[in-house]
Amino acid sequence: MAIGIDHYHVRQNALNRFISGYGDWNQDHSQFLSKDVYVDENDVLRCAPDFDIAQNFGQIYTLLNNYDNLRDIYHEKMRYYKGDHSSIRTRTYTDPTGANANDDRNRVVVNMPKNLVNTFTGYTNGIAPKITYSDNPTADGEPDQASKAVNDDLAVLFSRSRFNDVMFEWSKQAAIHGRSYCLAYLNSRQQLKLTFKSPENAFVVYSNSNDSTPMFGVDFNRIQGAYYGTVHTVAYDYQFTNGDVNKAKSSVGFENSVIGHQGKIPNPFGMIPLIEMAQNDEREGVFDDVISLIDAMDNTMSAKIDDVDYFRAAILYIAGVAPLTQEQKETIRKWHIFQIPDTVMMTENATQKFDVHYLEKPDGDNIQENSIKHLTHQVYDTAQVTNMSDPDFANSTASGVSLDKKMQPMQMMAAIKFRKMEAAMQDLLFLIYSYNDGGAARSYEDADEMVRDTAIQFTPNVPHDTLQESQIVKNLNGIVSLDQLLSYLSSIKSIPDEIARIKKQQAANQSKFAGVSSGNGPVGPENESDSQDDDENEGDDS
C-alpha cells in the first residue's frame, strides 16, 4: 500500500494545488506511491538504482492508482489552460437579505493562463530549432558528405513525424504542466516516429543516484476507470489492458496476462523511449505562481458584469402612489415607462408628494478598473512573461533598447527553458543515433560523440527593428568580422550558410572578371581606361 497518499486531496487551496512537491511539509518532502517508488519534492518519481520493475510487476497496479492523485493535479492545470477555472466555476454569493442569489451570479473567465503559455511558447518555439550534425567540416566550413548523409536521415525522420509541431507541443505541455514527454515508437512499417505525451498520460521513474538514470516508463490512457498502455523497460515493452492491471497485484499474474495476448515485445531502442522535457528543475508551469491572481481577476470581472446586470434590472422606487396592478407592472417591465394617471394626482390629498425613481447602487467602477489593471500587471510580472498587449509594443516609435528591457524578464526565463530543451533534445538525438532506423541505412558507431557534434540552435521569436539592424551593420562594416556583422541581422537564419553563399558569389565574380587584364574577358572600367591610353599613344606615334 502507498503511504500518506490520502493527504493529497486535503489540499483544497487553489494556489497550493499548483506548487511542486506534494509531501507533508511538516514532516517529510517525499511520499511513496508504491513499495519501492516515491515522488520527491520536485514531483520526480524515483526508486533505488538496483530496483527492477520486471521482477516487481505487482507494483504497477499500485503505481497507476496512486499516480491518479498527481494526474488530477495535471488535469486541473490543463483545465485552467482551456479556460475552465475551478475557482470561478464554484463562485458563490451571499445576499445580504438572506435570499439565495447564487444562480444569478456571473461567472466570467479571463483566460490568462492560455495567454501566458502561448506567448511564452511562441517566444521560445515560434521559430523551429535548427539541428545540424557536422563531424569533419570541409575547408569552406560546410559539412562533409558523411555529415550531410546524417542530416538527411534526420530530415526524413523529422518530416515523417512532423517534428516542428511535435516540438512545439512538447514545449507547450511543459509550460502548462511543468514537464512533458516525447515518445519514440515504430509505426506499422517499422519506421521510427516521434510524438508528444502529457504527464496526465505518462511518467518516467528515475534512479535516486547522482546520474538519475531512467529506470522504466509508463504511457497509458485511463478510460472510464480502465487502464490501457505500455510499460517500457530497457529490454521489453509490456503492452497492457485493464485486465492485465487488475492482475498486477501479482508480478507473475501481470506478466502471464500480458504474454497471453502477445503484449510483451522486445524494446527496439535498448533504452527508455520516453524523453522528458522539464520546464525547470522544480517542474513548475508558467502560471503555477499566479493562480491566486488569476482567480482574483475572474472574480473581479464577474463582479463588474454583475454590476452591469444590476443597472439593466434596476429597482424602481415608488412613493405616494396606489399599489400597482399586475398589468401596470408588466407595462413598466416591457416599455420602461411609468406614468402617474391624472385621477391619482387630483385626489383630495393633492398636497402629497409623489416620488418615482430608480434606486442607485454605489459606483465601484473605478475601484474595479484599478483592481483589473493592477492584477494584470502582477500576473505578467510574477509569471515573467511579457504582455504583448502593452501599448509599448504597439507604439512603432519605441526603440529597440526599450523593447529589450520590456522583454528581459521573459528572456531570462527563456534561457532556462532553452537549456532544458537542449538537454531533452540531446537525449532524443542519442536515441535516434543509437537506433538509426534499425541500422537499415548505415551504422552509427558512437552515438555519444555524434550528439556532441550536433549543434542545436534555438532562435527566440521576437519583433525586430530591421531599419535599426541595417544601420548597425552599416556603421560597423569594416570594423568587426563578417561573422559578427551578420549576427546583427535577424533575417539571417544561418550565419555559416550565408557566409558560404557570399564566398560562392565572390568566386563567381572573380571568375567572371578573371580574363579582363589579358583582354579575354568583358571590358571593365579599368580596361576601358587602358584602351584609351593605347589609342592616344598610337596617335602620337603617327
NORZI-V150702 format. One record per backbone hydrogen bond with DSSP energy under -0.5 kcal/mol. CO is the residue of the C=O (numbers start at 1). NH is the residue of the N-H. E is the energy in kcal/mol with one decimal. If there is no record, write none. Layout:
co->(CO,CO)
nh->(NH,NH)
e->(E,E)
This chain:
co->(2,5,6,7,7,8,10,13,15,16,23,24,24,31,32,37,37,38,39,40,44,45,46,47,48,51,52,53,56,57,57,58,59,60,61,62,63,64,66,66,67,68,69,70,71,72,73,74,75,76,77,78,79,80,83,84,85,86,88,93,93,95,99,99,101,102,108,109,110,111,112,113,114,115,116,117,118,119,120,121,122,123,126,129,130,130,132,135,138,142,144,145,146,147,148,149,150,151,152,153,154,155,156,157,158,158,159,162,162,163,164,165,166,167,168,169,170,171,172,173,174,175,178,178,179,180,181,182,182,183,185,187,191,193,195,197,198,201,203,204,204,205,205,206,209,213,216,217,218,219,221,221,222,223,226,228,229,230,230,231,231,232,235,236,237,237,238,238,240,241,242,243,245,247,250,251,252,253,254,255,256,257,258,258,259,263,263,265,266,267,273,273,274,275,276,277,280,285,287,288,290,291,292,293,294,295,296,297,298,299,300,301,302,303,304,305,306,307,308,309,311,315,315,317,319,325,326,327,328,329,330,331,332,339,341,341,342,344,347,348,349,355,357,362,364,365,366,367,368,369,370,371,372,373,374,375,376,377,378,379,380,380,386,387,390,390,391,394,395,399,400,401,402,403,404,405,407,408,409,410,411,412,413,414,415,416,417,418,419,420,421,422,423,424,425,426,427,428,429,430,431,432,435,436,436,437,442,443,446,447,448,449,451,453,453,455,455,456,457,458,460,464,465,466,467,468,469,470,471,472,473,476,476,481,482,483,484,485,486,488,489,491,494,495,496,497,498,499,500,501,502,503,504,505,506,507,508,509,511,513,515,515,515,516,524,525,526,527,528,529,530,531,532,533,534,535,536,537,538)
nh->(4,8,9,10,11,11,12,17,18,19,25,27,28,39,3,33,34,46,31,43,40,206,38,208,51,53,55,56,59,60,61,62,63,64,65,66,67,68,69,70,71,72,73,74,75,76,77,78,79,80,81,82,84,83,85,86,89,90,91,95,101,98,95,101,104,105,110,111,112,115,116,117,118,119,120,121,122,123,124,125,126,461,128,131,132,457,455,137,141,138,148,149,150,151,152,153,154,155,156,157,158,159,160,161,162,163,162,165,166,167,168,169,170,171,172,173,174,175,176,177,178,286,279,280,199,277,197,184,275,195,193,190,187,185,183,181,201,220,218,45,206,215,216,47,212,207,205,232,203,230,223,228,224,226,223,221,240,219,232,233,238,217,267,233,239,265,231,240,229,245,246,247,248,250,254,255,256,257,258,259,260,261,261,263,262,239,265,237,268,270,184,275,276,182,278,180,283,288,290,291,294,295,296,297,298,299,300,301,302,303,304,305,306,307,308,309,310,311,312,313,314,317,359,357,355,329,330,331,332,333,334,335,336,341,344,345,346,347,350,350,352,319,317,364,368,369,370,371,372,373,374,375,376,377,378,379,380,381,382,383,384,385,388,390,393,394,395,396,398,403,404,405,406,407,408,408,411,412,413,414,415,416,417,418,419,420,421,422,423,424,425,426,427,428,429,430,431,432,433,434,435,436,439,439,441,440,444,445,450,451,452,453,454,134,455,132,457,458,130,460,462,466,469,470,471,472,473,474,475,476,477,479,480,485,486,487,488,488,489,490,492,493,498,499,500,501,502,503,504,505,506,507,508,509,510,511,512,513,514,516,519,520,521,519,528,529,530,531,532,533,534,535,536,537,538,539,540,541,542)
e->(-0.5,-2.1,-1.1,-1.0,-0.6,-0.8,-1.5,-1.4,-1.7,-1.4,-0.9,-2.0,-2.3,-3.1,-0.7,-2.8,-2.0,-3.2,-1.9,-1.9,-2.4,-3.0,-2.4,-1.8,-1.8,-0.5,-1.4,-1.4,-2.3,-1.6,-0.6,-0.6,-2.8,-2.7,-1.8,-2.6,-2.6,-0.8,-1.3,-0.6,-2.9,-2.2,-0.9,-2.2,-2.6,-2.0,-1.7,-1.9,-2.2,-2.1,-2.1,-2.0,-3.1,-1.2,-1.1,-0.6,-2.0,-1.6,-1.3,-0.7,-0.5,-2.1,-0.9,-1.0,-1.3,-1.5,-0.5,-0.8,-2.7,-1.2,-2.9,-2.6,-2.8,-2.2,-2.3,-2.9,-2.3,-1.6,-2.3,-3.0,-1.2,-3.0,-0.5,-0.6,-0.5,-2.8,-3.2,-0.5,-2.1,-3.6,-2.2,-1.9,-1.7,-2.5,-2.1,-1.9,-2.2,-2.4,-2.2,-2.3,-3.0,-2.2,-2.4,-1.9,-0.6,-2.8,-0.7,-0.9,-1.9,-3.6,-1.7,-2.5,-2.7,-2.2,-2.5,-2.8,-1.3,-1.9,-1.8,-2.9,-2.3,-3.3,-2.4,-0.6,-0.5,-3.0,-3.2,-0.5,-2.8,-1.7,-2.8,-2.3,-2.4,-2.2,-3.2,-2.5,-2.1,-2.5,-2.8,-0.6,-0.5,-3.1,-1.3,-1.8,-1.0,-2.4,-3.0,-3.5,-2.2,-2.7,-0.6,-2.2,-0.6,-2.0,-2.7,-2.8,-2.8,-1.9,-0.6,-0.6,-2.9,-2.1,-2.6,-2.8,-0.7,-2.4,-2.5,-0.5,-2.1,-2.0,-2.4,-1.0,-1.7,-1.6,-2.4,-2.3,-2.7,-1.9,-2.4,-2.8,-1.8,-0.7,-1.0,-3.0,-2.0,-3.0,-0.7,-3.0,-0.7,-0.7,-2.0,-0.7,-0.6,-2.4,-0.5,-1.6,-1.4,-0.9,-1.0,-0.9,-2.4,-2.6,-2.0,-2.1,-2.4,-2.3,-2.4,-2.6,-2.3,-2.4,-1.9,-2.1,-2.2,-1.8,-1.6,-2.5,-2.1,-2.2,-1.5,-1.5,-0.8,-0.6,-2.8,-2.2,-2.1,-2.1,-2.1,-1.9,-2.5,-2.4,-2.1,-3.1,-2.1,-0.6,-0.8,-1.3,-1.6,-1.0,-0.5,-0.6,-1.8,-2.4,-4.0,-0.7,-2.5,-2.9,-2.3,-2.2,-2.7,-2.3,-2.6,-2.8,-2.4,-2.0,-2.5,-2.6,-2.1,-2.8,-2.7,-2.3,-0.9,-1.6,-1.0,-1.9,-1.8,-0.8,-1.1,-0.8,-1.7,-2.1,-2.3,-2.1,-1.8,-1.9,-0.7,-0.6,-2.4,-2.3,-1.9,-2.6,-1.7,-1.1,-1.9,-3.0,-1.5,-1.8,-2.7,-2.5,-2.1,-2.2,-2.7,-2.3,-1.9,-2.2,-2.9,-2.1,-1.7,-2.4,-3.2,-2.2,-2.2,-3.4,-0.6,-2.1,-0.6,-1.1,-0.6,-0.7,-1.9,-2.3,-1.8,-1.4,-1.3,-2.0,-0.6,-2.4,-0.6,-0.6,-2.5,-0.5,-1.2,-1.0,-2.1,-2.4,-1.9,-2.1,-2.3,-2.3,-2.2,-2.0,-1.0,-2.5,-1.6,-2.4,-2.6,-1.3,-0.5,-1.2,-1.7,-0.7,-1.2,-0.7,-2.1,-2.7,-2.3,-2.0,-2.2,-2.6,-2.2,-2.3,-2.6,-2.4,-2.1,-2.3,-2.4,-2.2,-1.9,-1.8,-0.8,-1.2,-0.5,-1.8,-1.6,-1.2,-2.2,-1.7,-1.9,-2.1,-2.0,-1.9,-2.1,-2.0,-2.1,-2.4,-2.3,-1.8,-1.8,-2.0,-1.5)
